Amino acid sequence: MPVDATAKLDGVVQDALGVGEDRGGVHGADYKRLDGVCFGVVVPGSRQQATLSIDGTEEAVRARRSSRTLALLLALAVAVLAPMSASAAAGPEGQLTIAVHVSLAPAWFDPAETPGVITPFLTLYALHDALVKPMPGNAFAPSLAESWTASKDGLTYEFLLRKNVKFHNGDPVTAEDVKFSFERYKGAGASTLKARVASVEIVDPLRVRFRFKQPWPDFMTFYATPATGAAWIVPKKYAERVGDEGFKKAPIGAGPYRFVSFNPGVELVVEANEDFWRKTPAVKRLVLKSVPDEATRLAMLKRAEADVAYSIRGPNAEEVKRTAGLTLKPTSPTFTEWIVFTEQFDPKSPWADQRVRLAANLAIDRKTINEAEYLGYGKLAFSMIPRDFEFHWAPPAYPFDPAKAKQLLAEAGYPRGFDAVEMATDAVYAPEAEAVINGFQAVGIRSRLRPMERAGFYKADQEKTFKRLVRVGSAAAGNASTRIEAFVISTGIRSYGGYPDIDALFRDQAAEMDKKRREAMLHKIQQLMHERAMFAPIVEPALMIGVGARLAELPTITGHPYLSPYEDLKLKAR
């Protein structure tokens, strides 16, 4: 029996249009599915091609009918596919401008120098990628590593890398780059990581093994969270060829955006990496503008010169809430602000007396600071370790009690107070520091404010050049152990000294495999910190973000203050 080509093709057309089911389509036709639409593929010259009758007239008629129907089919297919093809081919589009509250530093383009604070991850999440990192819904999301295993004895971790992932210069991401990046790392936690890791072994190009000198339960917290930058991978060959300074000038990573240009004090420009393994970014170009002045960031947002403005606080935050088309988005990072008494380890200093440090804590009006700066979205802090951290110990609250503070100062031998000289701070947080200074002044502790641009402040703090008082903050992820390692023990990257008993407890807990015993040790450290009033915690701030009308998607990561991951950002359709 001859096959009716028109009827068969008509059946396919109906199926392509979603009209019922194919009622007698070509036998053996191949089907491809595209966005839920099924298309039959007829292969000329094969068994799928319609056969014609021997009768020439019938053959001619059927051929003409077949030609007309095939033309109709092709036209309809083009009409259906054209919008899909245009959409698929569009790729990343548009530009998104972010007004950043700090001056961007080239050191933040290189994960090797991460200083134990969250700010560098503002750029790292764009330019680079890590073996494992926090992502939406997953604090330890597989990234450049698709999986990993730990040995039962706790002495090894082995990571399996994703296949066919490349750096922006086309070099493949390999186990050699992972080993190189670890050995090159010199930022926060570097001394702890390298003291505990016996070796990094390249098993094969896509498999790398970490061996420890003894079991280390905190390895993934130190290695795979923003507590450090050690798991963020750079290309070995390129980094060796250009050197550290050359790398900062022209960073190459494996992140969702590639470096385009950097104008110090002005802006960083990055462009979508369309080959990013996770997904192609929706936004073509990101411009991160350094705008330290908060009022200027707000003005840019209102004039649509910026789509996002970070760190909008107090009256400016209220104005964002009142302005049509703008949105205030508070985030709750694992962020604490506190005052460091750098001279508490100097027996000649007033700060060596625990009563003076306690008096300072009682002079801080934390509630007023939180309401004035963060509209109440923050939380009052009585520890420099965030309450959401694992192993956090909840200390008794410090009341706001100026009278008791004066009494303690008198008992310590300072009935008229004393001159504390100055309080250094990152300029972004000068209002909080000034509020603390005013509280100190009211009880007799006199000092002046020394605001500094953030990169310079971090450098000076890391080099321990500050004297007297320092307003410090950290939103780096981790747990109580990572925060103590960076800021409390004698060898900490941001520590100005320490106490032998706390150092000993920290060493013991780091090797303790029993979680309950380890928690007890970390709680004991925090109790000693509180009893000695080692610090003056202020607040766990909310980072309040002003958002313009063009953004369609506002991706966030739990505990991370900035909008991220960048590849999930989307602009509204025009």
C-alpha positions in Angstrom: 0.0 0.0 0.0 1.3 3.4 -0.9 1.9 5.8 2.0 0.1 9.1 1.9 2.9 11.6 2.4 0.5 14.5 3.0 -1.4 12.7 5.7 1.7 11.5 7.4 3.4 14.9 7.3 0.2 16.5 8.4 0.3 14.2 11.4 3.7 15.5 12.3 2.7 19.1 11.9 -0.2 18.6 14.3 2.1 17.1 16.9 4.6 19.9 16.4 1.9 22.4 17.0 0.7 20.6 20.1 -2.7 19.7 18.5 -3.7 16.3 19.9 -1.5 13.3 19.1 0.1 12.1 15.9 -2.6 10.1 14.1 -0.6 8.2 11.6 2.7 10.0 11.3 5.6 8.6 9.3 6.6 5.2 10.6 10.0 5.1 12.3 10.3 8.9 12.3 12.9 10.3 14.7 11.8 12.8 17.3 13.7 15.6 19.0 12.2 17.4 22.0 12.9 21.1 22.4 11.4 22.9 25.4 8.6 20.4 25.6 7.7 20.6 21.8 8.2 17.4 19.9 9.3 17.5 16.3 9.4 14.6 13.9 12.4 14.3 11.7 11.9 12.9 8.2 15.1 11.6 6.6 14.9 11.8 2.8 16.1 8.7 0.9 15.5 6.4 3.9 12.6 4.2 5.0 11.1 7.2 6.7 10.6 8.9 3.3 7.1 8.6 2.0 6.9 6.0 -0.9 5.0 6.9 -4.0 2.6 4.8 -6.1 3.7 3.3 -9.5 0.9 5.3 -11.2 2.6 8.4 -12.6 -0.4 10.8 -12.3 -1.0 9.8 -8.8 2.7 10.1 -8.2 2.8 13.7 -9.6 -0.3 14.7 -7.6 1.0 13.3 -4.4 4.4 14.8 -5.1 2.9 18.3 -5.4 0.8 17.8 -2.3 3.9 16.6 -0.5 5.9 19.6 -1.6 3.2 22.1 -0.5 2.8 20.3 2.9 6.6 20.1 3.4 6.9 23.8 2.7 4.1 24.5 5.2 5.8 22.3 7.7 9.1 24.1 7.3 7.5 27.5 7.6 5.7 26.5 10.8 8.8 25.0 12.2 10.8 28.2 11.6 8.0 30.2 13.1 8.0 28.1 16.3 11.8 27.8 16.6 12.8 31.3 15.7 11.9 32.9 19.1 13.5 30.0 20.9 16.7 30.2 18.9 16.9 34.0 19.4 16.4 33.6 23.1 19.0 30.8 23.4 21.5 32.7 21.3 21.1 35.9 23.1 23.4 34.9 25.9 24.4 37.4 28.7 23.0 40.9 28.2 23.2 44.3 29.7 25.3 46.0 32.4 24.7 46.1 36.1 26.4 48.7 38.3 27.1 48.2 42.0 28.1 51.1 44.2 30.5 49.6 46.7 31.0 51.1 50.1 34.8 50.7 50.1 37.8 51.4 47.8 38.5 48.1 46.0 42.1 46.8 46.6 44.1 44.8 44.1 45.0 42.4 47.0 41.3 41.3 46.9 41.7 40.0 43.3 44.1 37.3 44.6 42.7 34.7 47.0 46.2 34.0 48.4 46.0 37.1 50.6 42.5 36.8 52.1 42.8 38.5 55.5 40.1 36.7 57.5 37.3 39.1 56.7 34.5 38.9 54.1 35.2 41.9 51.9 37.6 40.2 49.5 34.8 37.7 48.6 33.0 40.6 47.0 35.4 40.2 44.1 36.5 36.5 44.6 32.9 35.3 43.9 33.1 37.1 40.5 36.6 36.4 39.3 37.5 33.0 40.9 36.0 29.7 42.0 36.8 27.3 44.8 36.9 23.6 45.2 34.0 24.0 47.7 32.3 27.2 48.8 29.0 28.4 50.4 26.2 28.8 47.9 22.4 29.3 48.2 21.0 26.4 50.4 24.4 24.7 50.9 27.2 25.9 53.2 29.6 23.4 51.5 28.6 23.4 47.9 30.6 21.3 45.4 32.1 23.7 42.9 35.4 23.0 41.1 35.4 19.7 43.0 32.3 17.7 42.1 32.8 15.4 45.1 35.2 14.5 48.0 35.7 11.8 50.5 37.3 11.6 54.0 39.1 8.6 55.4 37.6 6.8 58.4 40.7 7.6 60.4 40.3 11.3 59.7 43.8 11.6 58.2 43.0 12.2 54.5 40.6 14.1 52.3 40.4 13.4 48.6 38.8 15.7 46.1 37.6 14.8 42.6 37.6 17.8 40.2 35.1 18.5 37.5 36.1 17.5 34.0 36.6 20.1 31.2 36.6 23.2 33.5 39.0 25.9 32.3 40.4 29.1 33.6 39.7 32.4 31.7 42.9 32.0 29.7 41.9 28.5 28.5 44.2 26.5 30.8 42.4 23.5 32.3 41.8 23.4 36.0 43.8 20.5 37.4 45.0 18.9 40.6 48.4 20.7 40.1 46.6 24.0 40.3 44.9 23.0 43.6 48.2 22.0 45.1 49.9 25.1 43.9 47.1 27.4 45.2 47.3 25.7 48.7 51.1 26.0 48.9 51.0 29.6 47.7 48.3 30.7 50.2 49.4 33.1 52.9 46.2 34.7 54.2 44.1 34.1 57.3 44.5 30.6 58.7 47.6 29.8 56.6 49.7 28.9 59.6 47.1 26.6 61.0 46.4 24.9 57.6 50.1 24.4 56.9 50.9 23.2 60.4 48.2 20.5 60.2 48.5 19.4 56.5 51.4 16.9 56.1 51.2 16.8 52.3 49.1 17.6 49.2 49.3 14.8 46.7 48.4 14.8 43.0 46.7 11.4 42.5 45.9 12.1 38.8 45.1 15.3 36.9 41.6 15.4 38.4 42.2 14.0 41.8 44.0 15.6 44.7 44.6 14.2 48.2 45.3 16.1 51.5 47.0 14.2 54.2 47.0 15.5 57.8 49.6 15.0 60.6 46.8 14.1 62.9 43.0 14.0 62.6 41.6 17.5 62.1 37.8 17.8 62.4 37.9 21.5 61.4 39.6 21.0 58.0 36.6 21.8 55.8 35.6 24.8 58.0 39.1 26.3 57.6 39.6 25.2 54.0 36.1 25.4 52.3 34.4 28.5 53.9 35.3 32.2 53.7 37.2 31.7 57.0 40.1 31.5 54.6 40.7 31.8 50.9 42.8 28.6 50.6 40.3 26.6 48.5 40.1 29.3 45.8 42.1 28.1 42.8 44.4 30.0 40.5 46.2 28.8 37.4 49.7 27.7 38.4 51.5 28.4 35.1 50.1 31.9 34.7 50.6 32.9 38.4 54.2 31.7 38.2 54.9 33.5 35.0 53.5 36.9 36.0 54.3 36.8 39.7 52.2 38.0 42.7 52.1 41.7 41.7 51.4 40.8 38.0 48.6 38.6 39.1 46.9 41.4 41.0 47.2 43.7 38.0 45.6 41.1 35.6 44.0 38.3 37.6 43.0 35.1 35.8 40.5 32.8 37.5 37.8 30.2 36.8 34.8 32.3 38.0 31.6 33.4 36.3 33.2 36.7 35.3 36.5 37.5 33.7 38.7 40.6 34.5 38.4 43.5 32.0 39.9 46.5 33.8 40.6 48.2 37.1 40.9 51.9 37.8 42.1 52.2 41.4 39.8 54.2 43.5 37.2 54.3 40.7 35.9 50.9 39.4 36.4 47.3 38.6 34.9 46.0 35.4 34.3 42.3 34.7 32.6 40.5 31.9 30.6 37.3 31.8 32.4 34.0 31.3 30.1 32.3 29.0 31.9 29.0 29.5 31.4 29.0 33.3 30.7 25.4 34.3 27.6 26.1 36.5 25.7 28.3 34.2 26.2 31.2 31.8 25.7 34.5 33.7 22.6 36.4 32.6 24.2 39.8 32.9 26.9 40.6 30.4 29.0 43.2 32.3 29.3 44.1 36.0 30.8 47.4 37.1 31.8 47.7 40.8 32.3 51.3 41.6 34.2 52.5 44.6 31.9 55.0 46.4 33.0 55.3 50.0 30.5 58.2 50.7 27.1 56.8 51.7 25.1 59.8 50.6 26.7 59.6 47.2 25.8 55.9 46.9 22.2 56.8 47.7 22.2 59.6 45.2 23.5 57.2 42.5 20.8 54.7 43.3 18.0 57.3 43.1 19.3 58.6 39.8 19.6 55.1 38.4 23.4 55.5 38.0 23.7 52.4 40.2 21.5 49.3 40.4 22.8 48.3 43.8 24.2 50.3 46.7 25.9 48.5 49.6 25.8 49.6 53.2 23.0 52.1 53.3 22.2 52.9 57.0 20.4 55.1 59.4 18.4 58.1 57.8 19.7 57.0 54.3 18.1 53.6 54.8 14.9 55.2 55.8 15.0 57.3 52.6 15.4 54.2 50.5 12.3 52.7 52.1 10.3 55.8 51.3 11.5 56.1 47.6 9.2 54.6 45.0 11.0 52.0 42.8 13.8 51.4 45.4 14.0 48.5 47.8 15.9 48.1 51.1 17.2 44.6 51.5 18.8 43.8 54.9 21.1 40.8 55.0 22.2 39.0 58.1 25.8 38.0 57.7 27.8 36.2 60.4 29.2 39.6 61.2 30.3 41.1 64.5 31.8 44.5 65.4 34.0 44.9 68.4 36.7 47.1 70.1 40.2 45.6 70.5 42.2 46.8 73.5 45.6 46.3 71.9 47.6 47.3 75.0 45.9 44.9 77.4 49.1 42.8 77.3 51.3 45.7 78.4 51.4 45.8 82.2 52.1 49.6 82.1 48.9 50.4 80.2 45.5 51.2 81.9 44.1 48.6 79.6 46.0 45.8 81.4 43.5 46.1 84.2 40.4 44.0 83.6 38.3 46.5 85.5 39.1 49.2 82.9 38.1 46.9 80.0 34.9 46.0 81.8 34.1 49.7 82.4 34.5 50.2 78.6 32.0 47.5 77.9 29.5 49.0 80.3 29.9 52.4 78.6 28.6 51.3 75.2 24.9 51.9 74.4 24.5 49.0 72.0 20.7 49.3 71.6 20.9 52.9 70.5 23.7 52.1 68.0 21.7 49.2 66.5 18.6 51.3 66.1 20.3 54.4 64.8 22.6 52.7 62.3 20.7 49.5 61.4 17.1 50.4 62.0 17.0 47.6 64.6 17.8 44.9 62.0 21.1 44.1 63.7 21.5 42.2 67.0 23.2 43.4 70.2 26.6 41.6 70.6 28.2 40.5 73.8 30.7 38.2 72.2 32.9 38.8 69.1 31.8 35.3 67.9 28.5 35.4 66.0 25.6 33.7 67.8 24.9 31.6 64.7 28.4 30.0 64.7 28.8 26.4 65.7 30.4 26.2 69.2 29.2 29.7 70.1 28.8 30.2 73.9 26.1 32.6 74.9 27.7 35.1 77.4 25.8 37.2 79.9 24.8 40.5 78.5 26.8 43.7 79.3 24.2 46.3 80.5 24.6 49.9 79.5 25.6 51.2 83.0 27.8 54.4 82.9 27.6 54.8 86.7 29.1 51.4 87.2 31.7 52.1 84.6 32.8 55.2 86.4 33.0 53.2 89.7 35.2 50.5 88.1 37.6 53.2 86.7 37.9 54.8 90.1 38.6 51.4 91.7 41.3 50.8 89.1 43.0 54.1 90.0 41.4 56.4 87.4 38.8 58.5 89.2 39.1 61.2 86.6 39.5 58.8 83.7 42.5 58.8 81.3 43.6 59.6 77.8 43.2 56.6 75.5 44.6 58.7 72.6 42.8 57.3 69.6 40.5 54.7 68.1 41.3 53.5 64.6 38.5 52.3 62.4 37.5 51.4 58.8 36.0 54.7 57.7 32.8 52.9 56.6 32.0 52.2 60.3 33.1 55.6 61.6 29.6 56.4 62.9 29.5 53.3 65.2 33.1 54.0 66.4 32.2 57.6 67.1 29.1 56.4 69.1 31.4 54.2 71.2 33.9 57.0 71.7 31.1 59.2 72.9 30.1 56.6 75.4 33.7 56.2 76.6 34.0 60.0 76.9 31.0 60.2 79.2 32.7 57.9 81.7 36.2 59.5 81.4 37.9 57.5 78.7 39.1 60.1 76.3 40.1 59.3 72.7 39.7 60.7 69.2 38.6 58.9 66.0 41.1 57.8 63.4 39.1 56.7 60.3 40.9 55.0 57.5 40.2 53.7 54.0 39.4 49.9 54.2 42.4 48.4 52.4 44.9 50.6 54.3 43.1 49.8 57.6 43.2 46.0 56.9 46.9 46.2 56.1 47.8 48.2 59.2 45.7 45.9 61.4 47.3 42.8 59.9 50.7 44.2 60.4 49.8 45.1 64.1 50.8 48.7 63.7 47.8 50.1 65.7 48.2 51.2 69.3 45.5 51.9 71.9 42.0 51.1 70.5 40.8 49.6 67.2 37.2 49.1 66.0 37.3 45.7 64.2 34.7 43.7 62.4 34.5 40.4 60.6 31.8 38.7 58.5 34.0 35.8 57.5 32.2 32.5 57.7 33.4 29.6 59.9 32.8 28.6 63.4 34.0 29.6 66.9 37.3 28.0 66.3 38.1 29.9 63.1 37.2 33.2 64.6 39.3 32.5 67.7 42.2 31.3 65.5 42.3 34.6 63.6 41.6 37.1 66.4 42.2 35.6 69.9 45.2 33.3 70.2 48.7 34.7 70.3 49.6 33.7 66.7 46.4 34.9 65.1 46.7 36.9 61.9 44.7 39.8 63.5 45.7 39.2 67.1 47.7 41.7 69.2 48.6 39.2 71.9 47.2 36.3 73.8 47.0 34.3 77.0 48.9 31.1 77.5 45.9 29.2 79.0 43.7 30.1 76.0 46.4 29.2 73.6 46.8 25.8 75.2 43.0 25.1 75.2 42.9 26.1 71.5 45.7 23.6 70.6 43.9 20.8 72.5 40.5 21.4 71.0 41.9 21.4 67.5 43.0 17.8 67.8 39.9 16.6 69.8 37.7 14.3 67.7 34.9 14.0 70.3 32.6 16.8 69.5 31.2 17.2 73.0 34.6 17.5 74.6 35.7 19.9 71.9 32.7 22.0 72.3 33.4 22.2 76.1 36.9 23.4 75.4 35.7 26.1 73.0 33.1 27.2 75.4 35.8 27.5 78.1 37.9 29.7 75.9 34.9 32.0 75.3 34.1 32.1 79.0 37.7 33.2 79.7 37.4 35.8 77.0 34.3 37.2 78.7 35.6 37.1 82.2 38.7 39.0 81.2 36.7 41.4 79.0 39.3 40.8 76.3 37.1 42.7 73.8 34.2 45.1 73.8 31.6 43.6 71.4 29.2 46.2 69.9 26.6 44.7 67.5 26.0 42.0 64.9 25.1 44.3 62.1 22.7 43.9 59.2 24.2 44.9 55.9 21.5 46.9 54.3 21.5 47.0 50.5 19.7 49.6 48.4 18.3 48.0 45.3 17.1 49.8 42.1 14.1 49.0 39.9 16.0 47.0 37.2 16.9 43.9 39.2 14.7 40.9 38.7 16.6 38.4 40.8 18.4 39.1 44.1 20.4 36.0 44.9 21.8 35.6 48.5 23.9 33.1 50.4 23.1 32.5 54.0 25.6 34.4 56.2 27.1 36.2 53.2 26.5 40.0 53.2 26.6 40.7 49.4 24.3 39.8 46.6 25.7 36.5 45.2 26.4 34.3 43.3 26.8 36.8 40.5 25.8 34.3 37.8 22.3 34.3 39.3 21.8 38.1 39.0 19.1 39.0 36.5 17.8 42.2 35.0 14.1 42.7 34.3 13.1 42.4 30.7 12.8 45.8 28.9 
